[in-house]
């Protein structure tokens, strides 16, 4: 970021440069820490893009010297940047709307209608207005966002691949704590106590209902107690998609749970790389987590050990923690923990849609704050792209400079199940050679053109 800042001209007011490291242009959230000297917390301000359009901004965590801001930036160029002005007004900042109680349990926005269960701190119904359908299992035992604490009677049963006796508990004393209105999302916060935690109000669950895009985020905070007896935590997402199947992103590609895997490999739980999707021929629900990779599909399957099993339903269960395994893990898990999930639904049932949504939420924009310059260069570009990769069904997994050469190595993967002919252009350098390589960087077969079969991954070196 220090090297990149020399390529971004300053403005006559403080500004934020946002860098997009993905190979497609998209809109999303950039998180940036801004000093109170540049953006006082008690003043009205406006953040604008190159066209003068106002950009939504919402305050997050704050310290004495600055605040983390979430800004919703639109159409940041692929493998490029966009610059945004910060104009501070000489007016006091009005306080946002908030409440300590809800007048009703039903909430709606442009895309969703949902019902909260105030006693359990969960979402009991989720209706997609675009798809005109309910997305959750009716009267589910565990509702969307439900925190589940599990204990077992015998750790040795799992080591013997037999089924132990489970006890699963809801949190206690769950209550609605606060509603906070925001420019990007509205927050609905619940507090309660779980046997997994320590102290009063040891569990916090926040639902962020987005206003700028079709997305729901669920954020958890837990003060975890020290416990060496066998225990586990799950979070429930009981999606109900008629004739649906579950797909997930693993290292190097996508699979259907219980189907596209080596016989005898785990089907009780999976390590999700970026997303899991409940998908039918006309709808899919996509979710993921930046922090928690383990998930179980269809039901909570711990201890099942059934060869060839496929998900029983399209219900999903995240598995944030357990201490069931006795090799190479601590006997207890303790301390302050925070994790989150992102969710959307769509009539676009392609793996490409799920992949792009997940990467946009898993790979953050990079942001850099600039102090005001002495003067502004009106001819300097306010946005730009360094490389343009085509076609759009190729995912840039990684990119790194080649030591000792004027070159970069790309790791690319086809995501939509259709052939692709790789092409690249740049406004910054003249690409003189495209070389297909193996994983070590050695040329493969002397080919200078790269054509991808469906789902194929390749390494390509760009030289200039």
JOURPE-V103577 format. One record per helix or strand of 2 or more residues. SS is the DSSP state (helix for helix, strand for strand). FROM is the first residue (numbers start at 1). LEN is the number of residues. Records with the same first field share a line. If there is no record, write none. Layout:
# JOURPE-V103577
SS: FROM-LEN  FROM-LEN
This chain:
# JOURPE-V103577
helix: 4-4  155-5  351-12
strand: 15-6  26-10  43-6  57-6  66-11  80-13  98-2  106-3  112-6  122-7  133-2  147-6  166-4  172-9  185-9  203-8  216-9  231-7  245-6  253-4  270-2  276-4  284-5  294-4  316-7  335-12  366-5  383-3  388-3  394-8  407-8  420-2  423-3  433-5  451-2  457-7
